[in-house]
Amino acid sequence: MTLDAVWNAVANVESSIANGPIVPDVTPLEIRRHLASRYDFTMPLALDDVCADVEQMLRTWQVQVTHPRYFGLFNPSVVRPSVVADLLSAMYNPQLASWRTSPAANEIERHTLAWLIGKFGLPAAAIGTFTTGGAEANLSAVIVALTRAFPEYGDRGLRHLGTWPTIYLSAEAHHSFNKIAHMTGLGRRALRTVATDRYLKLDVEDLARQVADDRRRGFAPFMVVGTAGTTSAGAIDPLPDLARFCRAEELWFHVDAAWGGAAILSPRLKGHLAGIDAADSITCDAHKWFSVPMGAGMFLCRHPNAVVEAFRAETSYMPDSAAGPVLDPYRSSVQWSRRFIGLKLFLALAQQGESGYIEMIEHQARMGDALREALVRAGWRIVNSTPLPLVCFSRDGLINADFLAALYQRQIAWMSEVRLGDNAPVLRACITSFRTTESDIECVVREMSALTAGGV
Ligand SMILES: Cc1ncc(COP(=O)(O)O)c(C=O)c1O
């Protein structure tokens, strides 16, 4: 297949987005009227026309997360090879459930995950799977940890345990764990909220206190979640201390590095993830800081046998397992039928190399520093502390809702509001695009100052 046409099409979209609006102004009714007026599906339509219409809708009716001035919720600009990967994967439609059906695709994924397993310092025997995203990876971690700690959980369920398993995490951990506690039958109250310090990092002394209290009261602590790059503020929990504590207390140590995990590639940043090599399992999303399209998460685990036990499946209708050192993904992960998620990361890595990734990641970290410095110069107060490119900030008298509405209406940038701890909500800006430049940042901060000077 010649790539020129795809490459040029992607380049055109990138430049049209970069030069266009960031935030849409549309009502649900407007979109529904448009769809109802054109698509009753009674007659076939010319694909060219439909595609042109869909592209027009996508250009005008969505927040452009790949815009260089989208400072948002970890949704990245996407590297071109990863777009090609999605096309290839749709064209060939490999079914990755069993190794025998898709040997090439399965081995490409295994090879890519083995590379990342090495980067995180997990043993070579560790196992990895691509997931739809971080939430599925976190779900996988809880299921595997539960199965390992309570072998009867798989066959007889939680109610036969005769105790109440509990998970420890800070209020800054991702909310997917609330849903996971619900879905696994643990119940949302099985989550113990551990205090944080003034930098929003999990407080290990409070963790130790809560684990000891729970043990005394007949609960069964089994898992601790440390976050490496919290969603709200980019805080990194004290991973080495958590690792030591979990080892001493025989607790499963999961690190949710959905966004921050990519920092492991950067010589400048990876020291901040020290201790992650001691994790029992890790969540890391390719569709965040690895800059590939959604959905591409990864679940990595030090204990392959525990994973195989947690997701075991026997059927006569699936192809027989292949001989040799291979695992069928349907027997070692949450999903059954599965698309070729890993190709996005494989193609991007192969095309730009690890060095290309380091450059991208460090560029974004530098842009985060530039944003922080420009905001301070312009009189804003920075309220979070992280080496990662995520800045939370405020200024006296600011009404966030009015300020953000004006920012969106003038198409200056997209950023959001967040509440850190019990404090009043502040603004949150994350550098999610490798195309954000210093001049984007200067322009945004200048325009923001003009807005506040104008009384917004
Ligand atoms: C720290 C963290 N963990 C997990 C998730 C969930 O990831 P996903 O949205 O890919 O399911 C997110 C999403 O932003 C996150 O920030």
The ligand as an ORCA input file, in Angstrom:
! r2SCAN-3c Opt
* xyz 0 1
  C      -4.584      8.194     36.160
  C      -5.646      7.650     35.246
  N      -5.976      6.356     35.333
  C      -6.917      5.807     34.548
  C      -7.588      6.566     33.623
  C      -8.656      5.936     32.773
  O      -8.137      5.771     31.498
  P      -9.067      5.573     30.218
  O      -9.823      6.840     30.076
  O      -8.084      5.310     29.149
  O      -9.945      4.401     30.482
  C      -7.278      7.926     33.486
  C      -7.970      8.771     32.499
  O      -7.678      9.926     32.338
  C      -6.285      8.472     34.326
  O      -5.966      9.769     34.269
*
